[in-house]
Protein backbone atom coordinates (compact mmCIF):
# COMPACT_ATOMS: atom_id res chain seq x y z
CA UNK A 1 0.00 0.00 0.00
CA UNK A 2 1.19 3.50 -0.80
CA UNK A 3 2.30 5.70 2.07
CA UNK A 4 -0.35 8.29 1.28
CA UNK A 5 -0.78 11.76 2.72
CA UNK A 6 -3.44 10.33 5.04
CA UNK A 7 -1.08 7.62 6.32
CA UNK A 8 1.66 10.23 6.88
CA UNK A 9 -0.79 12.50 8.70
CA UNK A 10 -1.97 9.67 10.96
CA UNK A 11 1.61 8.57 11.63
CA UNK A 12 2.45 12.09 12.81
CA UNK A 13 -0.31 12.12 15.42
CA UNK A 14 0.14 11.08 19.03
CA UNK A 15 -0.08 7.30 19.44
CA UNK A 16 -2.45 6.38 22.30
CA UNK A 17 -0.37 3.87 24.29
CA UNK A 18 2.97 5.64 24.12
CA UNK A 19 5.80 6.34 21.74
CA UNK A 20 6.69 4.07 18.82
CA UNK A 21 9.43 4.13 16.20
CA UNK A 22 8.77 5.92 12.90
CA UNK A 23 8.24 2.77 10.83
CA UNK A 24 5.95 1.35 13.50
CA UNK A 25 3.85 4.53 13.36
CA UNK A 26 3.61 4.13 9.58
CA UNK A 27 2.57 0.47 9.96
CA UNK A 28 -0.10 1.34 12.54
CA UNK A 29 -1.38 4.22 10.42
CA UNK A 30 -1.53 2.06 7.31
CA UNK A 31 -3.46 -0.56 9.25
CA UNK A 32 -5.92 2.11 10.43
CA UNK A 33 -6.62 3.08 6.82
CA UNK A 34 -7.01 -0.57 5.82
CA UNK A 35 -9.35 -1.22 8.77
CA UNK A 36 -11.96 1.04 7.12
CA UNK A 37 -12.19 -1.36 4.19
CA UNK A 38 -11.73 -4.49 6.31
CA UNK A 39 -13.34 -3.85 9.73
CA UNK A 40 -12.42 -7.31 11.02
CA UNK A 41 -8.73 -6.79 10.28
CA UNK A 42 -6.54 -8.36 12.95
CA UNK A 43 -3.01 -7.39 13.93
CA UNK A 44 -0.39 -10.08 14.50
CA UNK A 45 2.76 -8.92 16.26
CA UNK A 46 5.53 -10.00 18.57
CA UNK A 47 6.33 -6.39 19.54
CA UNK A 48 4.89 -5.26 22.88
CA UNK A 49 4.67 -1.57 21.88
CA UNK A 50 2.85 -2.37 18.65
CA UNK A 51 0.50 -4.72 20.50
CA UNK A 52 -0.41 -2.14 23.16
CA UNK A 53 -0.97 0.59 20.58
CA UNK A 54 -2.90 -1.64 18.18
CA UNK A 55 -5.26 -2.63 20.99
CA UNK A 56 -5.65 1.01 22.03
CA UNK A 57 -6.53 1.86 18.41
CA UNK A 58 -9.27 -0.78 18.37
CA UNK A 59 -7.63 -3.67 16.54
CA UNK A 60 -8.32 -7.30 17.22
CA UNK A 61 -4.85 -8.59 18.12
CA UNK A 62 -3.06 -11.89 18.07
CA UNK A 63 0.30 -12.09 19.79
CA UNK A 64 2.78 -14.55 21.19
C-alpha positions in Angstrom: 0.0 0.0 0.0 1.2 3.5 -0.8 2.3 5.7 2.1 -0.3 8.3 1.3 -0.8 11.8 2.7 -3.4 10.3 5.0 -1.1 7.6 6.3 1.7 10.2 6.9 -0.8 12.5 8.7 -2.0 9.7 11.0 1.6 8.6 11.6 2.4 12.1 12.8 -0.3 12.1 15.4 0.1 11.1 19.0 -0.1 7.3 19.4 -2.5 6.4 22.3 -0.4 3.9 24.3 3.0 5.6 24.1 5.8 6.3 21.7 6.7 4.1 18.8 9.4 4.1 16.2 8.8 5.9 12.9 8.2 2.8 10.8 5.9 1.4 13.5 3.8 4.5 13.4 3.6 4.1 9.6 2.6 0.5 10.0 -0.1 1.3 12.5 -1.4 4.2 10.4 -1.5 2.1 7.3 -3.5 -0.6 9.2 -5.9 2.1 10.4 -6.6 3.1 6.8 -7.0 -0.6 5.8 -9.3 -1.2 8.8 -12.0 1.0 7.1 -12.2 -1.4 4.2 -11.7 -4.5 6.3 -13.3 -3.8 9.7 -12.4 -7.3 11.0 -8.7 -6.8 10.3 -6.5 -8.4 13.0 -3.0 -7.4 13.9 -0.4 -10.1 14.5 2.8 -8.9 16.3 5.5 -10.0 18.6 6.3 -6.4 19.5 4.9 -5.3 22.9 4.7 -1.6 21.9 2.8 -2.4 18.6 0.5 -4.7 20.5 -0.4 -2.1 23.2 -1.0 0.6 20.6 -2.9 -1.6 18.2 -5.3 -2.6 21.0 -5.7 1.0 22.0 -6.5 1.9 18.4 -9.3 -0.8 18.4 -7.6 -3.7 16.5 -8.3 -7.3 17.2 -4.9 -8.6 18.1 -3.1 -11.9 18.1 0.3 -12.1 19.8 2.8 -14.5 21.2 
